[in-house]
C-alpha cells in the first residue's frame, strides 16, 4: 500500500476518533440539534430537547389562582 | 463495459462538468452559510437558510449524483478500472461519503429553513452547522480534484491480479503495459 494511502487512512481514523469522542462527551450533532423533525423551531425547544406542554405557557397559574395560594 | 471514443469523451466531459460544478456549488454554499452566521441584517440571515435548502436540492444533490454516476461509468469503461488503483478507489469513497452525508444533511437544512421562517430572534435562526459541513465537503472535493490531476501511483491487490492476468493473456504483446489511458 502506498505511503499516501496510509497517511489518508490515518487522517480519516483520527477524524473518526474525534467524532466518536465528541459524541461520547455529549457534543450534539445532526438534525436533532436543530429541532429534529423540522416542525419545531429551535427557539421553542428547551435545553433538554422537549417542547413546553400545552397549557403551561411559561408557568402561569390557572385563572383565579394567585402565586403562593393553593 | 465498453464505450466508443466519442462516448468516453462525452462521459468524461459530463464527469468533469458535474464534479467541478459540485465543487463550485459547495463553495457558494459555504459563502451563504458564513453570511448566515456573520451578517447582522435579520432579513439576510432569515433568507440564507431557505436559500441553502434550495441550493441543496437543486444544485448539490443533482450534481453529486451526476458526478457519482459519470465517474462510475468512465472508470468502468476505461483501462483504469474502478477498483484497480488506489486513487480511483479513494475518489469513489470520497464521492460516496459526500453524497451520503449530503442526502442525510438535507433534513437538517430543511429544519433550519423552517426555523428561519418562524423564529424571531437572530440567535435562534443562526447555525454554524452549514459552515462546518460545507467546509468539510469543500476539503473532500478539493482532495478528489487533486487526486484526479496528480493520479498518485499505487495498484490495489485486485489491480495487481488483474494486471497479471492481462499480461499472461496477452503473452508478450504490449497489452496491459505502461500507463493506462488518462482521465480526471
Interface residues (C-beta under 8 A of the other chain):
Chain A: X1 X2 X4 X5 X8 X30 X31 X33 X34 X35 X36 X37 X38 X39 X41 X42 X43
Chain B: X86 X90 X104 X107 X108 X110 X111 X112 X114 X115 X118 X119 X120 X121 X124 X127 X129 X152 X153 X154
